[in-house]
């Protein structure tokens, strides 16, 4: 009996070792392509700024991290808050949160509509939702530019209806960036919501109506708790790329309304301050990790509550 148990244990050990060997190439690629650059950025953030837009290897410095939130006066060395950086950070967080909320408001009824269609037509609706992914992000952003510019669709329609006399200045504002991000990231909210709603037992909704619950009560007490994993997943999928958006603020913001992605690119480019750019990059990664931890925590709670 002991021999059989020992043999089974050895077989299990060999299986685990074989799995690790088979996954080793993928793990190496992940480390080199993903984790490696992060370590490079982390190392750069603790180095001194070079004279020609590089870093001074081997020279430790905290100036990069200091400059993320503070700035030193060039005349009297007075330390003050880096208002420009904090403003960009606040704009990035604010627009990302608003984008997440708006995509949730628009994506929830869209996903519910698709989930309540006959089964043989749902694939068509999902196919229509995924069509924007066939087009490059830059092209989709330029398409939104044609909608919100002074001679675009929105202003032309409002002037034709007599609502406005002069075109609204939407381009190169935070509103333009918000419209662009909602348009681009809306499918990332719809698809996870649909995946959760497709598994929803609609007999529970009928039972709620049978118990004289109103529409809002059924939505709040039955539908939303059951599709909460989809809500959280969709919110994370929208919030993370919105926080690091670069193309949309660059095209629709006109280079004036910067977000964190633009600030990082500026420090590695025209700013020639690689330690600061690396420190801001790590700060952005920390914000993303906080969002992911929030998702994992809520997903685990939801899984425990629903067995």
Protein Blocks (a to p, Z undefined) as FASTA:
>chain_A
ZZmmmmmmmmmmmmmmmmmmmmmmmmmmmmmmmmmmmmmmmmmmmcccdfkopacehiac
fklmmmmmgccdfklopacddfklmmmmmmmmmmmmmmmmmmmmmmmmmmmmmmmpcfkl
mmmmmmmmmmmmmpcfklmmmmmmmmmmmklmklmmmmmnomambdcdfbhpaklmmmmm
mmmmmmmmmmmmmmmmmmpcfklmmmmmmnopafklmmmmmmmmmmmmmmmmmmmmmmmm
mmmgfklmmmmnnomaccfklmmmmmmmmnopaklmmmmmmmmmmmmmmmmmmmmmmmmm
mmmmnZZ
